[in-house]
Amino acid sequence: MHTTQSPDEDQEKNNAVQDDIADFFAHFHIGSLLNRSGIRKIRGVRPLDLVSAIFALPFQKTTLYWGIVRSQTLAFRKDAVYDILKRPNFHWRSLLLSLAAAVIRFFTPLTNTERESVFILDDTLYKRNRSTSVELLARVYDHCADTCYRGFRCLCLAWSDGVSTAPIDFALLSSADPEKRYQEASAAVDKRSCGYRRRIEAQRHATDLLESMVKRALRAGIRARYILMDSWFAFPAIIAMLSAHTPVICMLKRMKTVYYTWRGQEVTLTGLFQRVKKRRGKTRILASVLVTIAEGQTVKIVFVRNRRKKNWLALITTDITVSDADVVRIYGKRWDIEVFFKMSKQYLQFETGVQIRNFDGLVAHTTMVLMRYLFLSYRQRCETDDRTLGELFFDRCDELRDITLVEALHRMLTLVADELRKTELASEELIQNIIDTIMGTIIKKFNLLPVLPSKRNAA
């Protein structure tokens, strides 16, 4: 049965986490990054002390209210924390971009040049259903649930090499339609400030911001071989615009108003699938074809069997030299951003960490969440890649591979097992038997070889 840890063990773990956070802040010189981003001393307190305290909250299993507002042990008061979050002239985007670039530079020597690094563009909901007076609060649509919520859409740009994921940039979006906004932007914000530009950005369409996000990442020195996007952004104009900077791989939607030129004919995606010759048998890839999109650019469309719905899916790439199998494999890395969204909401307090009404405070809070994920990616890479131990072992270590299906399933089952242990409803033997049975059935069913990551042994 699961046993409750003693207070001494909890304190020991908390101290270890604090040491890891201090190492992360020192290694990437976050104090200097704060200064370069225009984030200055508040009420006599160093910004590094304030950011460190806010940053550590989810790892201490507490919130801003209980960990800072009600705390009697901190050397500063809550007013200093709220001040640093609400200042419209603090450049949080610059801080996140600089830190992400530094973390990616740390990852780059550990990654084989033959592995494709990618940019991933996607959005997620930031729900504030119980709020009424939050600045720029809007009614936003959830594509997955097919319903509307109060809150914002968080448009994110992330980088991934198949092993580690690093969020680079984000835009917190309200609604471009004034009728869908419950609250408007504050009129008291200086129009020369970062906060004012963020408010203008929040009232634009997501598709208007994609190119500027990619350009900022490239200017920061971050490089990737492809841009991956979901079907929500699969419009020829967007694909052509982004491919001018980096080749694009994207899922396509079956839209009746979008046409592709094939053998001199204008056809929809469904019409194109009906006309092309399919491969025989139960092959995963049904067909591929070169077409021209409305902007006059030649692209490749790969049709893939959708085994869950006995239907087909279509992927488009602007790099016509890449093989069909590689298009499917590379696009699979888009799932990394979904893991990032899940982790941010479930563990890093994206939706629950603060209850603040000021839009600058929401931007600062979201920046903190993304910085926490950068910290987790850094620690995960340090624990699973021996080459971070130094140049001595660099050439003797195998390249970390992309996460396999079996490994991903094993990680998810491990999380489920941890939750079962907390309930104390099942014995350790029963939990292990459940995991072994599920993994064994999957391996036998799909004829998979389980290759799980080896952890670095403690000295």
KAGI-V870782 format. One record per residue. SS is DSSP state (@ for helix, = for strand, . for the rest). D_FIRST is the distance of its C-alpha to the first C-alpha in Angstrom with 1 decimal. Layout:
ss->SS d_first->D_FIRST
ss->SS d_first->D_FIRST
This chain:
ss->. d_first->0.0
ss->. d_first->3.8
ss->. d_first->6.3
ss->. d_first->9.8
ss->. d_first->12.6
ss->. d_first->15.6
ss->@ d_first->19.0
ss->@ d_first->20.4
ss->@ d_first->18.0
ss->@ d_first->18.7
ss->@ d_first->22.4
ss->@ d_first->22.3
ss->@ d_first->21.0
ss->@ d_first->23.6
ss->@ d_first->26.3
ss->@ d_first->25.6
ss->@ d_first->25.9
ss->@ d_first->29.1
ss->@ d_first->30.5
ss->@ d_first->29.9
ss->@ d_first->31.7
ss->@ d_first->34.5
ss->@ d_first->34.9
ss->@ d_first->35.2
ss->@ d_first->37.7
ss->@ d_first->39.7
ss->@ d_first->39.7
ss->. d_first->41.1
ss->. d_first->43.3
ss->@ d_first->42.1
ss->@ d_first->44.4
ss->@ d_first->47.4
ss->@ d_first->46.3
ss->@ d_first->46.0
ss->@ d_first->49.5
ss->@ d_first->50.9
ss->. d_first->49.5
ss->. d_first->51.4
ss->. d_first->48.4
ss->. d_first->49.9
ss->. d_first->49.2
ss->= d_first->48.3
ss->. d_first->49.4
ss->. d_first->49.6
ss->= d_first->46.1
ss->. d_first->45.6
ss->@ d_first->44.3
ss->@ d_first->41.9
ss->@ d_first->40.2
ss->@ d_first->39.9
ss->@ d_first->38.7
ss->@ d_first->36.1
ss->@ d_first->34.7
ss->@ d_first->34.6
ss->@ d_first->33.2
ss->. d_first->30.1
ss->. d_first->29.0
ss->@ d_first->26.3
ss->@ d_first->24.8
ss->@ d_first->24.6
ss->. d_first->23.0
ss->. d_first->26.1
ss->. d_first->29.3
ss->@ d_first->33.0
ss->@ d_first->33.5
ss->@ d_first->30.7
ss->@ d_first->30.8
ss->@ d_first->34.6
ss->@ d_first->36.5
ss->. d_first->34.7
ss->. d_first->34.1
ss->. d_first->36.1
ss->. d_first->35.4
ss->. d_first->37.1
ss->. d_first->40.6
ss->. d_first->41.9
ss->. d_first->42.0
ss->@ d_first->40.8
ss->@ d_first->44.4
ss->@ d_first->44.4
ss->@ d_first->41.3
ss->@ d_first->42.9
ss->@ d_first->46.1
ss->@ d_first->44.8
ss->@ d_first->43.1
ss->@ d_first->46.2
ss->. d_first->49.0
ss->. d_first->50.8
ss->. d_first->52.5
ss->. d_first->49.3
ss->. d_first->49.0
ss->@ d_first->45.3
ss->@ d_first->46.1
ss->@ d_first->47.8
ss->@ d_first->44.8
ss->@ d_first->42.4
ss->@ d_first->44.8
ss->@ d_first->45.6
ss->@ d_first->42.0
ss->@ d_first->41.1
ss->@ d_first->44.2
ss->@ d_first->43.1
ss->@ d_first->39.6
ss->@ d_first->41.2
ss->@ d_first->43.6
ss->@ d_first->40.7
ss->@ d_first->39.3
ss->@ d_first->42.7
ss->. d_first->43.3
ss->. d_first->39.9
ss->. d_first->40.8
ss->. d_first->43.2
ss->. d_first->46.4
ss->. d_first->46.1
ss->. d_first->43.0
ss->. d_first->43.9
ss->. d_first->42.8
ss->= d_first->43.1
ss->= d_first->43.5
ss->= d_first->41.6
ss->= d_first->42.9
ss->= d_first->41.0
ss->= d_first->40.2
ss->= d_first->37.5
ss->= d_first->37.5
ss->= d_first->37.0
ss->= d_first->36.5
ss->. d_first->37.8
ss->. d_first->38.1
ss->. d_first->38.2
ss->. d_first->40.9
ss->. d_first->44.6
ss->. d_first->46.3
ss->. d_first->44.8
ss->. d_first->47.6
ss->. d_first->48.4
ss->. d_first->45.7
ss->= d_first->46.4
ss->= d_first->45.5
ss->= d_first->44.0
ss->= d_first->43.3
ss->= d_first->40.1
ss->. d_first->41.1
ss->. d_first->37.7
ss->. d_first->37.3
ss->. d_first->41.1
ss->= d_first->41.3
ss->= d_first->42.2
ss->= d_first->40.4
ss->= d_first->41.5
ss->= d_first->40.9
ss->= d_first->42.0
ss->= d_first->41.7
ss->= d_first->40.6
ss->= d_first->42.5
ss->= d_first->41.0
ss->= d_first->42.3
ss->= d_first->39.8
ss->= d_first->40.3
ss->= d_first->38.3
ss->. d_first->38.7
ss->. d_first->36.0
ss->. d_first->33.5
ss->. d_first->33.8
ss->= d_first->34.8
ss->= d_first->36.9
ss->= d_first->38.0
ss->= d_first->41.7
ss->= d_first->43.3
ss->= d_first->42.8
ss->= d_first->45.0
ss->= d_first->43.8
ss->= d_first->45.9
ss->. d_first->47.1
ss->. d_first->49.6
ss->. d_first->53.1
ss->. d_first->54.2
ss->@ d_first->55.1
ss->@ d_first->54.6
ss->@ d_first->50.9
ss->= d_first->50.4
ss->. d_first->49.4
ss->. d_first->50.4
ss->. d_first->52.9
ss->. d_first->52.8
ss->. d_first->54.0
ss->. d_first->57.7
ss->. d_first->57.5
ss->. d_first->56.0
ss->. d_first->58.4
ss->. d_first->59.4
ss->. d_first->59.5
ss->. d_first->55.8
ss->@ d_first->52.8
ss->@ d_first->51.3
ss->@ d_first->54.4
ss->@ d_first->54.1
ss->@ d_first->50.5
ss->@ d_first->51.5
ss->@ d_first->54.2
ss->@ d_first->51.8
ss->@ d_first->49.4
ss->. d_first->52.2
ss->. d_first->53.0
ss->. d_first->51.7
ss->@ d_first->48.9
ss->@ d_first->51.2
ss->@ d_first->53.6
ss->. d_first->51.2
ss->@ d_first->49.9
ss->@ d_first->52.8
ss->@ d_first->52.8
ss->@ d_first->49.1
ss->@ d_first->49.7
ss->@ d_first->52.8
ss->@ d_first->51.0
ss->@ d_first->48.4
ss->@ d_first->51.3
ss->@ d_first->53.2
ss->. d_first->50.3
ss->. d_first->50.5
ss->. d_first->47.4
ss->. d_first->48.2
ss->. d_first->46.7
ss->. d_first->48.2
ss->= d_first->47.4
ss->= d_first->46.6
ss->= d_first->44.1
ss->= d_first->44.2
ss->. d_first->43.0
ss->@ d_first->45.6
ss->@ d_first->46.0
ss->@ d_first->48.3
ss->. d_first->50.0
ss->. d_first->53.6
ss->@ d_first->56.3
ss->@ d_first->57.6
ss->@ d_first->54.2
ss->@ d_first->53.6
ss->@ d_first->57.1
ss->@ d_first->56.7
ss->@ d_first->53.5
ss->@ d_first->54.6
ss->. d_first->57.5
ss->. d_first->54.9
ss->. d_first->52.3
ss->= d_first->52.0
ss->= d_first->49.9
ss->= d_first->47.6
ss->= d_first->46.8
ss->= d_first->45.6
ss->. d_first->48.5
ss->. d_first->48.9
ss->. d_first->51.4
ss->. d_first->53.8
ss->. d_first->57.2
ss->. d_first->58.9
ss->. d_first->58.0
ss->. d_first->60.2
ss->= d_first->60.3
ss->= d_first->63.5
ss->= d_first->63.4
ss->. d_first->66.7
ss->. d_first->68.7
ss->= d_first->66.9
ss->= d_first->64.8
ss->= d_first->61.7
ss->. d_first->58.4
ss->@ d_first->55.1
ss->@ d_first->55.0
ss->@ d_first->58.6
ss->@ d_first->58.0
ss->@ d_first->55.2
ss->@ d_first->57.5
ss->@ d_first->60.3
ss->. d_first->58.6
ss->. d_first->58.3
ss->. d_first->54.8
ss->. d_first->53.4
ss->. d_first->53.0
ss->. d_first->49.9
ss->. d_first->46.3
ss->. d_first->46.5
ss->. d_first->44.2
ss->= d_first->47.2
ss->= d_first->49.8
ss->= d_first->52.7
ss->= d_first->53.7
ss->= d_first->57.0
ss->= d_first->58.9
ss->= d_first->60.1
ss->= d_first->61.7
ss->. d_first->60.3
ss->. d_first->62.4
ss->. d_first->62.8
ss->. d_first->64.4
ss->. d_first->61.5
ss->= d_first->60.6
ss->= d_first->57.0
ss->= d_first->54.9
ss->= d_first->52.9
ss->= d_first->50.3
ss->= d_first->49.3
ss->= d_first->45.8
ss->= d_first->44.4
ss->= d_first->41.8
ss->. d_first->39.8
ss->. d_first->37.6
ss->. d_first->40.7
ss->. d_first->43.2
ss->= d_first->45.3
ss->= d_first->46.2
ss->= d_first->45.5
ss->= d_first->48.0
ss->= d_first->47.6
ss->= d_first->50.6
ss->= d_first->51.3
ss->. d_first->54.3
ss->. d_first->54.0
ss->. d_first->55.8
ss->. d_first->55.5
ss->. d_first->51.7
ss->. d_first->50.8
ss->@ d_first->49.3
ss->@ d_first->46.1
ss->@ d_first->45.7
ss->@ d_first->46.3
ss->@ d_first->43.3
ss->@ d_first->41.1
ss->@ d_first->42.1
ss->@ d_first->41.6
ss->@ d_first->38.0
ss->@ d_first->37.4
ss->@ d_first->38.0
ss->@ d_first->34.4
ss->@ d_first->33.5
ss->@ d_first->34.9
ss->@ d_first->32.7
ss->@ d_first->29.6
ss->@ d_first->31.2
ss->@ d_first->31.8
ss->@ d_first->28.2
ss->@ d_first->26.8
ss->@ d_first->29.5
ss->@ d_first->28.8
ss->@ d_first->25.0
ss->. d_first->24.4
ss->. d_first->27.8
ss->. d_first->29.0
ss->. d_first->32.0
ss->. d_first->32.4
ss->. d_first->30.7
ss->. d_first->31.5
ss->. d_first->34.9
ss->. d_first->37.0
ss->. d_first->40.4
ss->. d_first->43.6
ss->. d_first->45.7
ss->@ d_first->45.9
ss->@ d_first->46.1
ss->@ d_first->42.9
ss->@ d_first->41.2
ss->@ d_first->42.6
ss->@ d_first->41.4
ss->@ d_first->37.9
ss->@ d_first->37.8
ss->@ d_first->39.1
ss->@ d_first->36.2
ss->@ d_first->33.7
ss->@ d_first->35.4
ss->@ d_first->35.7
ss->@ d_first->31.9
ss->@ d_first->31.5
ss->@ d_first->34.1
ss->@ d_first->32.1
ss->@ d_first->28.9
ss->@ d_first->31.2
ss->@ d_first->32.7
ss->@ d_first->29.5
ss->@ d_first->28.2
ss->@ d_first->31.5
ss->@ d_first->31.5
ss->@ d_first->28.1
ss->@ d_first->29.0
ss->. d_first->32.8
ss->@ d_first->33.9
ss->@ d_first->37.4
ss->@ d_first->36.5
ss->@ d_first->36.6
ss->. d_first->40.3
ss->@ d_first->43.4
ss->@ d_first->43.1
ss->@ d_first->40.4
ss->@ d_first->41.7
ss->@ d_first->43.6
ss->@ d_first->41.2
ss->. d_first->38.2
ss->. d_first->37.9
ss->. d_first->38.1
ss->. d_first->34.9
ss->. d_first->35.1
ss->. d_first->34.6
ss->. d_first->31.1
ss->. d_first->31.0
ss->@ d_first->29.7
ss->@ d_first->27.0
ss->@ d_first->25.9
ss->@ d_first->25.9
ss->@ d_first->23.8
ss->@ d_first->21.3
ss->@ d_first->21.2
ss->@ d_first->20.7
ss->@ d_first->17.9
ss->@ d_first->16.1
ss->@ d_first->16.6
ss->@ d_first->15.3
ss->@ d_first->12.1
ss->@ d_first->11.8
ss->@ d_first->12.6
ss->@ d_first->10.1
ss->@ d_first->7.2
ss->@ d_first->9.3
ss->@ d_first->9.5
ss->. d_first->6.0
ss->. d_first->8.0
ss->. d_first->6.8
ss->. d_first->4.9
ss->@ d_first->5.9
ss->@ d_first->8.9
ss->@ d_first->9.9
ss->@ d_first->10.0
ss->@ d_first->12.1
ss->@ d_first->14.2
ss->@ d_first->15.0
ss->@ d_first->16.2
ss->@ d_first->18.1
ss->@ d_first->19.7
ss->@ d_first->20.9
ss->@ d_first->22.2
ss->@ d_first->23.8
ss->@ d_first->25.6
ss->@ d_first->26.9
ss->@ d_first->28.1
ss->@ d_first->29.9
ss->@ d_first->31.3
ss->@ d_first->32.9
ss->. d_first->33.4
ss->. d_first->31.7
ss->. d_first->30.9
ss->. d_first->27.7
ss->. d_first->28.6
ss->. d_first->25.8
ss->. d_first->26.7
ss->. d_first->26.5
ss->. d_first->25.3
ss->. d_first->27.6
ss->. d_first->26.6
ss->. d_first->26.6
ss->. d_first->29.7
